[in-house]
Amino acid sequence: MNIIPKVVALMEKQIAFIPQLVSLYANFYREVVNNEISLAGITADDRVLNIGCGGIPFTSILIARQTGAKVWAVDRDSEAVNVARSCIEKTGLNRLISVEHYNGIDPLPFDYSVAIVALQVEPKKEVLNNLMQNGTPGAKIIMRRPRPELDHQYDLLPTAPKPVALTTQNQITFDSSVLYRVTDSPAQVSSFF
Ligand SMILES: C[S@@+](CC[C@H](N)C(=O)[O-])C[C@H]1O[C@@H](n2cnc3c(N)ncnc32)[C@H](O)[C@@H]1O
């Protein structure tokens, strides 16, 4: 992992207990998550898996609040999981959001209908492959596409399969969120054509 993702992950764990900073930081996520809700058409009937929720699981919170969908907020960092759990307690969203310790490359215990993968998650190719191979046909996967000039900071998206749709995101670190669909016979995710 490189410096920007490391700093963001650390910062989330530190500022999670300072409400003013949390609401300031939340502003970066509102439009991003609204765009993603529209992209995947998320409703209260969905079972959302948010991989890389971090210490402040904004994506999970905004999805649960805006749509009423049930969310598994997961992270491979157990410290982030503990911080995220206390964050969710404070929001009173325990009924909708369950925080779990999970690495996106491990055998998949979640029957998700929509997966949303954080920008900092790596290795993206393996995580996408896991979701594609083990998801129910028709399930949707959203990944945030890092700006190409930041390829030294973030793991870039694999070159195949191609996303079926995208929404533009006006962020410093990523330019769009892209949508994949699980098919009956998903192709292997590949870094090469
Ligand atoms: C700092 S957070 C940002 C997420 C942000 N709070 C959100 O709501 O979208 C990114 C997190 O991704 C986690 N992460 C990176 N790779 C992962 C993987 N393979 N599986 C699960 N979590 C991962 C890191 O531990 C880090 O906490």
The ligand as an SDF file (V2000), in Angstrom:
LIG
                    3D

 27 29  0  0  0  0  0  0  0  0999 V2000
   -9.5140    3.9990    4.5310 C   0  0  0  0  0  0  0  0  0  0  0  0
  -10.8550    3.0450    3.9720 S   0  0  0  0  0  0  0  0  0  0  0  0
  -11.8460    4.0740    3.0240 C   0  0  0  0  0  0  0  0  0  0  0  0
  -13.2930    3.6450    2.9600 C   0  0  0  0  0  0  0  0  0  0  0  0
  -14.2830    4.7060    3.2170 C   0  0  0  0  0  0  0  0  0  0  0  0
  -14.4690    4.9610    4.6240 N   0  0  0  0  0  0  0  0  0  0  0  0
  -15.6330    4.4440    2.5650 C   0  0  0  0  0  0  0  0  0  0  0  0
  -16.6700    4.6290    3.2230 O   0  0  0  0  0  0  0  0  0  0  0  0
  -15.6500    4.1350    1.3630 O   0  0  0  0  0  0  0  0  0  0  0  0
  -10.1280    1.8270    2.8950 C   0  0  0  0  0  0  0  0  0  0  0  0
  -10.0500    0.5390    3.6750 C   0  0  0  0  0  0  0  0  0  0  0  0
   -9.8990   -0.5410    2.7470 O   0  0  0  0  0  0  0  0  0  0  0  0
   -9.3650   -1.6020    3.5180 C   0  0  0  0  0  0  0  0  0  0  0  0
   -8.9170   -2.6410    2.5780 N   0  0  0  0  0  0  0  0  0  0  0  0
   -7.9120   -2.5920    1.6650 C   0  0  0  0  0  0  0  0  0  0  0  0
   -7.8420   -3.7550    0.9910 N   0  0  0  0  0  0  0  0  0  0  0  0
   -8.8170   -4.5670    1.5040 C   0  0  0  0  0  0  0  0  0  0  0  0
   -9.2290   -5.8960    1.2190 C   0  0  0  0  0  0  0  0  0  0  0  0
   -8.6080   -6.6540    0.2960 N   0  0  0  0  0  0  0  0  0  0  0  0
  -10.2810   -6.4110    1.8990 N   0  0  0  0  0  0  0  0  0  0  0  0
  -10.9100   -5.6710    2.8690 C   0  0  0  0  0  0  0  0  0  0  0  0
  -10.5480   -4.4060    3.1940 N   0  0  0  0  0  0  0  0  0  0  0  0
   -9.5160   -3.8560    2.5020 C   0  0  0  0  0  0  0  0  0  0  0  0
   -8.2530   -0.9420    4.3250 C   0  0  0  0  0  0  0  0  0  0  0  0
   -7.9430   -1.7150    5.4750 O   0  0  0  0  0  0  0  0  0  0  0  0
   -8.8970    0.4300    4.6530 C   0  0  0  0  0  0  0  0  0  0  0  0
   -9.4110    0.4570    5.9690 O   0  0  0  0  0  0  0  0  0  0  0  0
  1  2  1  0
  2  3  1  0
  2 10  1  0
  3  4  1  0
  4  5  1  0
  5  6  1  0
  5  7  1  0
  7  8  2  0
  7  9  1  0
 10 11  1  0
 11 12  1  0
 11 26  1  0
 12 13  1  0
 13 14  1  0
 13 24  1  0
 14 15  1  0
 14 23  1  0
 15 16  2  0
 16 17  1  0
 17 18  1  0
 17 23  2  0
 18 19  1  0
 18 20  2  0
 20 21  1  0
 21 22  2  0
 22 23  1  0
 24 25  1  0
 24 26  1  0
 26 27  1  0
M  CHG  2   2   1   9  -1
M  END
$$$$
